[in-house]
Amino acid sequence: MIELKHVTKRYGAKCAVNDISFTINKGEVLGFLGRNGAGKSTTMNMITGYISASEGQILLDGMDVLEQPREVKRRIGYLPEQPPLYMDMTVEEYLKFVCDIKEVRKKSQKAHLDDLYNLVKITDVRHRLIKNLSKGYKQRVGVAQALVGNPDVVIMDEPTVGLDPKQIIEIRKLISGLGENHTVVLSSHILHEVADVCDRVVIINKGQIVAQDSLANLTHGIGEGIRMIVRVVGPEKPVTRLLRDVPGVKDVETMGVKETGSMDYLVESDAKTDVRRPLVNAVLAAGYSLLMLKPMDVTLEDIFLQLTSEEKGGY
């Protein structure tokens, strides 16, 4: 388990991270989100011990990152956005080098590396120079180095950047599988990627935590209303007025023609009022045909934009 307790990082008079606190539970895949400059990389670098906090405390299973750095770093694997690869080494030479840095026992290295080759699917390229590998294979080697020593915690910063769709799917599956034996922190700008693989989300904005919860709870609590798409056969203006007059409806927006002879409307209602039945009854009573009524789920993108918008103090 990782605990951040009132952590602040200052650069001169400016706080890159300001009094943040959150916990990452053992076996959890946590999505760590924020706009550029929000404090994500600073926070991840403090967790790994690469930089120190100005104030506060970071603990890994009760061990202080600053007071027991060697033991903590042995138990953390880190994949930065640009994997730390030595291009003139072969894959095998490089990973053996990382094993030595992580103090993996010599007699265990071969079996350990064979397991990593199989896990990240780089067995066929282990004797090739890293500089001659494709972007996808280089990223896989980067993942492998993060897993050397079987760390308790794996931190990944934008692990699928620059990969093709097939490679992205494979890396996502790998990340999901890692959650069975590791605590995983995933930072990504691809929000649906986070939604697909993460158990919980922490959102940072201007150096402060603005949300931390499961996606389901964030989705339930973030919106002030419920939105749905309604497709109706009938004249636009009268239908718009009709929909707006339904009790509980807050706003109606025309979305255009999606099916010949009909019009789509975005209807927003009060979160405490279920307007579906009265809306259907009103449309049918007026003699119009209702072709579709589809609730719109709040997405991680909606949550992220709302919490990090300019109005909320975002960048």
N, C-alpha and C positions, 0 to 999 in steps of 0.2 A: 504494500500500500504506500502511496505517495501522499504526503500532506504538505501543502503550502500554507503557512500561517503568517498573515499580515506582511507579505513580502513586498518590498519597495526596491526599485533600482533607479538610482539617480545618475545622470550625466551632467555635472555642473548643477545648474539651478533647475534643470528639466527632469521630470520623472518619466522614464520610459515605461515603467510599471509602478502603479501606485496602490499600495495596501491591498494586495489581492490574497484571497484565501479560497482554496478548494481542495478536495480530496479525490484521488483516483484509486479506486478499489482494486484489489487483487483479482486478476482474471477479466478485467473490464477492458473493452475497446472504447476509448474516449475520443470524441471529435473535438479538436481545439480550433476555434474559428475566430477570424477577425480580419478587418481590412488591412491593406498594406500600412505598416507603421503603427499598428494597434498595440504591439507588444508581444506578439506570438513568439517570434524567434528569440527575443530577450528572455522570455519565460522558459522556453525549452533549453536555452543555453545555461540558465541558472539551475534547472533541474539536473542537467548533466554535469554540472560543476565546472563548465567551461568559463563562466564568469560568476562572480559572487554577488549576492544581494547586498544592497546598502543597509537594509533593515529587514527584520523578520527571519523566518526559519523555514528550511525545506528539509523534510525527513523522508527517508526510505525505510520502511519497516522499523521506524524508531531511530534510525541512524542519521545523524546530521550530515548533510552533504559537505559542509565545510570542515567539520571536526573529524570525520572519518572518510576523507575523499577517496582513498585507494579502495576501500571495501565497497563503497557506494558505486564507484565507476566500474568496478568489476561486474556489478549486477545490473548495469544499464547498457543497452545497445542503442546506438544513435545513427540514423540515416538522414543527413542533412539534404537540402534540396539539390545541392551538387555533391554527389557521392565522393568521398575522399579516396580516390583511386590513384595508384601509381601505374601510369600507362605503359612503362617499359618492363613491368613485371608480368609473368604469366598469372592467370587466375590462381593457380595452386600456390605459386610463390607468394603472392600477395596475401592470401588467406592464412598461410602458415606464418607470415610476418605478423598478421593481426592476432593470431593465436598466441604468439610469443608476447606481444604487448599485453594481451588480456591474461597472461600467465596460465594458459591452458597447459596441463601436464603433457610432456613430450610423448609419453606412451599412449596417451588418449587422443592425440591430434589426428591421426589418420582416420580412425573410426568416426571421430566427430566431424571431420571435413567431408567424409563420404556421406554422412547423414545430411549435411548442409547442401552438398551437390544435388542430392536427390530431392530435397525439400524445395529448393528454388529452381530446379531443372537446369543446372549448368554442368552436368557431368561431361557432356560431349565437348565442352569448350575449356575444360580445366587446364589444358596444356597450351592454350593460345595466349598470345600477348593481349593484355587488356585494351591497348590502343587499337587493335584490329577488330574489336567486337562491335556489334551494333549497339545502338542506344538502349534497346530493350535488355540485351545481355549485360551491359554495363550496370544498368539499374538492378538487375538480379544479383550481380556481384556485390553491389552496394548493400542490398538487403542481407546477403549472406554475411558480410562483415559485421552488420549490426547484430546478427544472431550468434556470432562467435562467442563461445563460453556459455551458451544457453542462459542469457541474462533473464532476470525476473521481469525487467521492464524494457520495452522496445519503443523508441520514440522515432516517428517518421514524419519528415517535413516534405510535403508535396511529392509523395513517392511515385505518382503516375505521370508527372509532367513530361511531355515530349514523347510519350509512348503511343503506339498505334492502338486501335480499338481492341484487337485481340490480346495484346500485351496488357492493356489496362484491366480487362476482365480477369486475366490470370493473376495479376498482382493483387487485385481486390479479393479474389478467392484465397490467396495466400494470407493476406492480412486477416480475413475473417477466421481462418484456421488458427492463426497465431494466438487468438484470444482464448483458445482452449488451454494453453500452457503458459501464456505470458500476459502481463499487463501491457496494453498497447495504447500509445498516444498518437493520434493521427491528425496532422494539420494539413488542410487541403482547401484550395479555392473552388474545387468541384463539389458543390454542396450536395448534389444527389449521391455522390460517392460516399460522403460522410453519412447521409441518411441510410444508405444501403448496408454499411458495415459496422456502424457504431452503436453502442448501447446507450450512450449518454453524450450530451453536448455541453461544452463550456464556450461561451462567446465573450471575447474581450474587445473593448472599444476604448480608444484613447487611454490605454494603460489600466483600465478598470474592468472588472468582471461585471457584465450586464445581464447574464443569464447562465444558469447551470441546472440542467435537468434532463430527463429522458425526452426524446423527440415527441412522444405521445403527450406528455404533460405540457411541454411548451406549446404544442399545437392547440391543445385544449384551452390554455390560459391566455394566449397572446392576443387573440382577436376580440374586438368589441362587438362583432356581429357574425352572422352566418351568411355565406354567399352561395347562390345557386344559379345555374343557367336554365332559362325557361325558353322553349321554342314554341311559338304560337302562330297559327294561320289566322291572319286578320290584319286590319289596317294599323299601321305603326302608332300613330298618335293616340287613337282611342284605347289601344291595348296598353300603351305606356301609362295612360291615366288610370286605367282599370287596375293595373298591377300596383301602382302607387297608393291606391285607395284601400288596398287590403290591410286590415289592422295588423300592426307589427312590422310592416315593410318600411324600411328607412330610406332606401334609394333604389332607383331603377335606371339602368344604362343600356342603351341600344347597342348591340354588338354586331349588327349587320346580318346579311342573308347567308346562311350556311347550307340551307336546303331550299330548293326552288319553291316559291309560294308561301314561305314562312319567314319569320324574323326571330332572331335570338336576342334575349334580354338578360342582362346580369342583374339579379335581384339580391339586394342585401337586406337582411332582416335583423331585428333585435335578437341577441343571443339567447334570451330567455323565452322567446316566443316561437313556436313551431308554426310557420305560416303555410306549410305545404298543402294541407287539406283545404283551408279557406281560399288559398290561391287557385287550386284546381277547381273548386266549386264556383269561384267568381268567373273564371275563364269560360267554363262550360255554360253557366247561367246566361252569359252574354252572347252565347251562340257561336263562340270561336272554338277552333280545334287546338287541343294541346298535344303536341307531338313529343315533347321531352321536358323532363324536370330533373336536373342533375346537380346534386350538391357539389360544391367545389371545396376540396380539402385545403386547409392551410398547409403550405409547404415550408421546408426549411429555408428556402429562398425568401419567402414572405417574412418569416421570423427574423432572419438575418438582416434584411433590408430595413425592417421596422426598428430593430434594436440598434442599428449602426448608421441610421440616416442622419443627415445634417441637423434635423430638428431634435434628434436625441443626443447631439453632440459628437457625431461621428466624423470621420475624415471624408 
